[in-house]
Amino acid sequence: MNPRDLLAELIAIDSVNPDLVPGGNGEQTIVDFCADWLSANDFEIHRLEQRPGRPSLVAVKKGSGGGRSLMLNGHVDTVGTAGYDGDPLKPEVKDGKMFGRGTFDMKGGVAAMMVAAARTKDLRGDVIVACVADEEHGSFGTEEVLQHFTADAAIVTEPSHLEVTLAHKGFVWFDVEIEGRAAHGSRPELGVDAIAKAGHFLVALEQHGHDLATGPKHHLLGTGTVHASLISGGEEASTYPSACRITLERRTVPGETPDHVENELTQILDHLTATVPDFKAALTRGLARDPFEADPDAEIVRTLIANLGAPPVIRAEPFWTDCALLAAAGIPCLLFGVDGAGAHAATEHVDLASLDRLTDVLTGTITEFCG
């Protein structure tokens, strides 16, 4: 049972997220493959498909009873393959690395957790393997899994360079709609330039980012951040623009909530409304995901560290993962995965020695935690 062979088979399956790339193949084919593989290794198979054509898989190896349950969670969707240097679906091994779309993010972790779970025997607790959809976009896969399954602990096998990840940032998106007044370009006395007014907000937003960067820091993650992501406005060169929309992203650290962020932005907009003539704006909250922080003394954290066989490197990630959803559901968890590089990039690879090492650490952790 070799994780390298399994990873090569996973890479050859197109599982591009169609919410990122219209027409993407999605998770159906790869979930079918994982279901067959896990079924052949004596797992009980549960297919969840709240969104037709976008399934997630939960495979359960039942224990004899009286032990703790452990969920291994990994997403099987990938970002797009356009612009990839070479054939993204043809795994290629060179200099101890395997190249291909998803090798690092995160089919390497999926292969390791599947093989590790299959290797374990004579456990008292259940091992739950969750191969989830849509982490690269909205994470509805893990959300759906958590509607039906729970566990005493979980490990998310996102790539972490074999370092123990105990925290990551969250995010919240907002739209700011700045109101102007349309008029012919020759009649400035009638028009209000929404794009020019938006400039005042952008300057204030930049200052807010600076204030965050110099403010209180989380011990692993540092400070929250904010940036303007998208801007649109205007109709034509000879017309004062009646509206300008700015989409922004605020990355959050533990202790910062969407309500907290919305209050920050509201104060900025209220100040501009009071001080800039003809400034009017509306703030709308979009998708929000909480930051994550694990308890370093949780049993699953201590068990995995004990199976490393060496002093751990503790890290935090600036990006969001499904750990936050698991933690919010009351499941103690952490993130631990392969070494490599190239997530979302033109070339992507996993270090194969790290894939083997991850599989061994997971096998030992499952045996101890569930046994």
C-alpha positions in Angstrom: 0.0 0.0 0.0 2.1 2.9 -1.3 1.0 6.5 -1.0 3.1 7.4 -4.1 1.2 5.1 -6.4 -2.1 6.3 -5.0 -1.1 9.9 -5.4 -0.2 9.3 -9.1 -3.6 7.9 -9.7 -5.3 10.9 -8.0 -3.3 13.4 -10.0 -4.4 11.8 -13.3 -8.0 12.5 -12.4 -9.2 16.0 -13.4 -11.0 17.5 -10.4 -10.9 21.2 -11.2 -13.4 23.1 -9.1 -16.2 24.4 -11.5 -17.0 27.3 -9.2 -13.5 28.6 -9.9 -13.3 27.5 -13.6 -16.6 27.3 -15.4 -16.9 23.9 -17.0 -14.4 22.3 -14.6 -14.7 18.6 -14.1 -15.5 18.8 -10.4 -15.3 16.1 -7.8 -17.5 13.4 -9.1 -14.9 11.3 -10.9 -12.3 11.5 -8.1 -14.9 10.7 -5.4 -16.0 7.6 -7.4 -12.3 6.5 -7.5 -11.8 7.1 -3.8 -15.0 5.3 -2.9 -13.9 2.2 -4.8 -10.4 2.3 -3.3 -11.6 2.7 0.3 -14.4 0.2 -0.2 -11.9 -2.4 -1.3 -10.0 -1.7 1.9 -13.0 -2.5 4.1 -14.4 1.0 4.7 -18.1 1.8 5.0 -18.9 4.3 2.2 -21.1 7.4 2.6 -21.6 9.7 -0.4 -22.9 13.1 0.3 -24.2 15.2 -2.6 -26.4 18.1 -1.4 -25.3 19.9 -4.6 -25.8 17.6 -7.6 -22.6 16.7 -9.3 -20.5 18.0 -6.4 -20.1 15.1 -4.0 -18.0 14.6 -0.9 -17.1 11.2 0.5 -17.0 9.9 4.0 -15.5 6.5 4.5 -15.6 4.9 8.0 -13.5 2.1 9.4 -15.5 0.9 12.4 -13.6 0.1 15.6 -14.5 -2.6 18.0 -16.0 -0.1 20.4 -15.0 2.0 23.4 -12.3 4.0 21.6 -12.0 7.6 20.4 -12.9 8.5 16.8 -10.6 10.4 14.5 -11.5 12.2 11.3 -8.9 12.8 8.6 -10.1 15.6 6.3 -8.7 16.6 2.9 -10.2 18.3 -0.2 -10.1 16.6 -3.6 -10.9 19.7 -5.7 -8.1 21.7 -7.3 -7.6 25.1 -8.9 -7.5 25.3 -12.7 -5.0 23.8 -15.0 -4.8 26.5 -17.6 -1.2 27.9 -17.8 0.3 24.9 -16.1 3.8 24.3 -17.3 3.5 20.8 -18.8 0.7 18.2 -18.5 -1.0 18.9 -15.2 -2.7 15.5 -15.2 0.4 13.5 -16.0 2.3 12.8 -12.7 6.1 13.1 -13.3 8.8 12.1 -10.8 12.1 13.9 -10.8 14.8 14.4 -8.2 12.6 13.0 -5.4 9.6 15.1 -6.3 6.3 14.4 -8.0 5.0 17.1 -10.2 1.3 17.7 -11.3 -1.7 19.8 -10.4 -2.7 19.0 -6.9 0.4 17.1 -5.8 1.0 19.7 -3.1 -2.5 21.2 -2.7 -3.6 18.8 -1.6 -3.9 15.3 -3.2 -0.6 14.4 -1.5 -2.4 14.8 1.9 -5.4 12.9 0.6 -3.3 10.0 -0.5 -1.4 9.9 2.8 -4.5 9.9 4.9 -6.2 7.2 2.8 -3.2 4.9 3.0 -2.6 5.6 6.7 -6.2 4.8 7.6 -6.2 1.7 5.5 -3.0 0.4 7.1 -4.4 0.6 10.7 -5.9 -2.6 12.3 -7.6 -3.7 15.4 -8.7 -0.3 16.6 -11.3 0.4 19.3 -12.4 3.8 17.9 -13.6 4.7 14.4 -11.4 6.2 11.7 -13.3 8.6 9.5 -11.8 9.6 6.1 -13.5 12.7 4.7 -12.6 13.5 1.0 -14.4 16.8 0.6 -15.5 19.0 -2.2 -15.1 22.7 -2.8 -12.5 23.8 -0.3 -10.8 25.9 -3.0 -14.0 28.0 -3.3 -16.7 28.0 -0.5 -16.0 24.8 1.5 -19.5 23.5 1.3 -18.1 20.0 1.3 -16.8 20.1 4.9 -20.0 22.0 5.9 -22.1 19.1 4.5 -19.9 16.5 6.1 -20.4 18.2 9.5 -24.2 18.0 9.1 -23.9 14.2 9.3 -20.7 13.3 11.0 -18.7 14.2 14.1 -15.5 12.9 15.8 -13.5 13.2 18.9 -10.7 14.9 17.0 -9.6 15.7 13.4 -6.5 16.2 11.4 -6.7 18.3 8.2 -3.8 17.2 5.9 -3.3 20.4 4.0 0.3 21.0 3.1 2.3 22.3 6.1 5.9 21.2 5.3 5.6 18.5 8.0 5.3 21.3 10.6 2.5 21.3 13.1 0.0 24.1 12.3 -2.1 25.3 15.2 -3.6 28.5 13.9 -4.6 30.3 10.7 -6.3 33.5 9.7 -9.9 34.0 8.8 -11.4 36.4 6.3 -14.4 38.5 5.6 -15.4 40.2 2.3 -17.3 43.5 2.0 -18.6 45.5 -0.9 -18.5 49.3 -0.5 -20.9 51.1 -2.9 -20.0 54.8 -3.3 -22.9 56.9 -4.5 -22.3 59.7 -7.1 -24.7 61.5 -9.4 -24.6 61.1 -13.2 -24.3 64.2 -15.3 -22.8 65.2 -18.6 -19.1 65.8 -18.4 -19.6 69.4 -19.3 -21.8 70.0 -16.3 -19.7 69.6 -13.2 -22.2 71.6 -11.2 -24.8 68.8 -11.7 -22.6 65.8 -11.3 -20.9 64.0 -8.3 -17.9 61.8 -9.3 -18.4 58.5 -7.5 -14.9 57.3 -8.5 -13.2 60.4 -7.2 -15.1 60.0 -3.9 -14.0 56.4 -3.8 -10.4 57.7 -3.7 -11.1 59.1 -0.3 -12.1 55.7 0.9 -9.1 54.0 -0.6 -6.7 56.4 1.1 -8.5 55.7 4.4 -8.4 52.0 3.8 -4.7 52.1 3.2 -4.3 54.0 6.5 -6.4 51.4 8.3 -4.1 48.7 6.9 -1.1 50.5 8.3 -2.8 50.9 11.7 -3.6 47.2 11.8 0.0 46.3 10.9 1.4 48.4 13.8 -1.2 47.3 16.3 -1.5 44.3 18.7 -0.1 41.0 17.4 -1.3 37.4 17.7 1.6 35.3 19.0 1.6 33.1 15.9 -0.2 35.0 13.2 0.8 38.6 13.7 -1.9 41.1 12.8 -4.9 41.2 10.6 -4.7 42.8 7.2 -7.0 44.6 4.7 -6.8 45.2 1.0 -9.0 46.4 -1.8 -9.5 43.5 -4.3 -11.8 44.8 -7.0 -13.1 48.2 -8.2 -15.6 49.1 -10.9 -17.5 52.2 -11.8 -18.5 54.6 -14.5 -20.4 54.3 -17.8 -18.4 56.3 -20.4 -15.7 59.0 -20.7 -18.2 61.9 -21.0 -20.4 61.1 -18.0 -19.9 61.7 -14.3 -20.0 58.2 -12.7 -23.1 57.6 -10.6 -21.6 54.7 -8.6 -18.3 53.0 -7.8 -18.1 49.6 -6.1 -15.0 48.5 -4.2 -14.7 44.9 -3.0 -12.3 44.4 -0.1 -11.0 41.6 2.0 -10.1 41.8 5.6 -7.9 38.9 6.9 -8.6 38.3 10.6 -6.8 36.8 13.6 -8.3 35.0 16.6 -10.3 37.5 18.6 -11.5 39.5 15.5 -15.0 38.7 14.4 -17.0 39.8 11.3 -19.0 42.2 13.5 -15.8 43.7 14.8 -14.5 44.3 11.2 -17.8 45.7 10.1 -17.7 48.2 12.9 -14.2 49.3 11.9 -15.3 49.9 8.3 -18.5 51.6 9.4 -16.5 54.1 11.5 -14.3 54.9 8.5 -17.3 55.5 6.2 -19.1 57.6 8.9 -16.1 59.8 9.2 -15.9 60.3 5.5 -19.6 61.1 5.3 -19.1 63.7 7.9 -16.0 65.3 6.5 -16.0 64.9 2.7 -18.7 66.9 0.8 -21.2 64.8 -1.1 -19.7 61.5 0.2 -22.3 58.7 0.5 -21.6 55.0 0.7 -23.3 51.7 1.6 -21.5 48.7 3.2 -22.5 45.1 2.5 -21.0 42.1 4.1 -20.2 39.0 2.0 -18.6 35.7 2.8 -17.0 35.4 6.2 -14.8 32.6 7.6 -13.5 32.5 11.2 -9.9 32.3 12.1 -8.7 29.1 13.8 -6.6 28.4 16.8 -6.0 24.9 18.3 -5.5 24.1 21.9 -1.8 23.0 22.1 -2.6 20.7 25.0 -5.4 18.9 23.1 -5.0 15.1 23.1 -4.8 14.9 19.3 -2.1 17.6 19.2 0.0 15.8 21.8 -0.6 12.4 20.1 0.6 13.6 16.7 3.6 15.4 18.2 4.6 12.2 20.0 4.5 10.3 16.7 6.9 12.8 15.1 9.8 11.4 16.9 11.5 14.8 16.9 10.9 18.2 18.4 8.0 19.8 16.4 8.1 23.0 14.5 4.9 24.9 15.4 3.5 27.2 12.8 0.5 29.2 11.7 -0.8 29.9 8.2 -2.0 33.2 6.7 -4.6 31.4 4.6 -7.9 29.8 5.6 -8.6 26.1 5.9 -11.5 23.8 6.8 -9.9 23.5 10.3 -12.0 26.5 11.3 -15.2 24.7 10.4 -14.2 21.6 12.3 -13.2 23.6 15.4 -16.5 25.6 15.2 -18.3 22.2 15.3 -16.6 21.4 18.5 -14.0 19.0 17.1 -10.4 19.5 18.4 -8.2 19.6 15.3 -4.9 20.6 13.8 -3.3 20.8 10.4 -0.4 18.6 9.3 0.7 17.8 5.8 3.4 17.4 3.2 6.4 19.4 2.0 6.6 20.8 -1.5 5.7 23.9 -3.4 3.6 25.5 -6.1 0.0 25.7 -4.8 -2.0 27.4 -7.5 1.2 28.0 -9.5 2.4 27.1 -13.0 4.3 24.2 -11.6 3.4 22.2 -8.5 5.2 19.4 -6.7 5.3 17.3 -3.5 8.5 16.1 -1.8 8.0 12.3 -1.9 10.0 11.6 1.2 7.6 14.0 3.1 4.7 12.1 1.6 6.1 8.8 3.1 6.8 10.5 6.4 3.3 12.0 6.6 1.8 8.6 6.0 3.9 7.1 8.7 3.1 9.8 11.2 -0.7 9.6 10.5 -0.6 5.8 10.8 1.0 6.0 14.2 -1.3 8.8 15.3 -4.4 6.9 14.3 -3.2 3.7 16.0 -2.5 5.5 19.3 -5.5 7.9 19.3 -8.1 5.3 18.2 -6.6 2.2 19.6 
